Amino acid sequence: MFFDIHVHAYSAVCPPADGRIQFAMQEEVVQRHEELGIEGGCLVPLSGPEVYPPQSGEECLGMCERSGGVG
């Protein structure tokens, strides 16, 4: 069993704040996990508003619920 201990994702497309880094959307993370045989992951909210658009814990919990994961 493989478990991703630290992953970031947005629930909607978000422009790269620094012009380079594009965070994955929830569906992309789930697809990649399936491709690699990863059974679960710990979704961590982004909280550096000086660099990236901030993200709430509620957004992360919503993504978990929509993907069938545990909140």
Residue pairs with C-beta under 8 A, 6 or more apart in sequence:
1 39
2 36
2 37
2 38
2 39
3 38
3 39
3 40
3 41
3 42
4 33
4 38
4 40
4 41
4 42
5 41
5 42
6 42
6 44
7 29
7 41
7 42
7 43
7 44
8 23
8 24
8 43
8 44
8 45
8 46
9 23
9 24
9 25
9 26
9 28
9 29
9 43
9 63
10 23
10 24
10 25
10 26
10 46
10 53
10 55
10 59
11 25
11 26
11 59
11 62
11 63
12 25
13 25
14 22
14 23
14 52
14 53
16 22
17 51
17 52
17 53
18 51
23 46
23 52
24 32
26 63
26 66
26 67
29 41
29 43
30 67
32 38
33 39
33 40
33 41
40 69
43 60
43 63
43 64
43 69
44 60
45 54
45 55
45 56
45 57
45 59
45 60
46 52
46 53
46 54
46 55
47 54
47 55
48 54
61 71
63 69
64 70
64 71
65 71
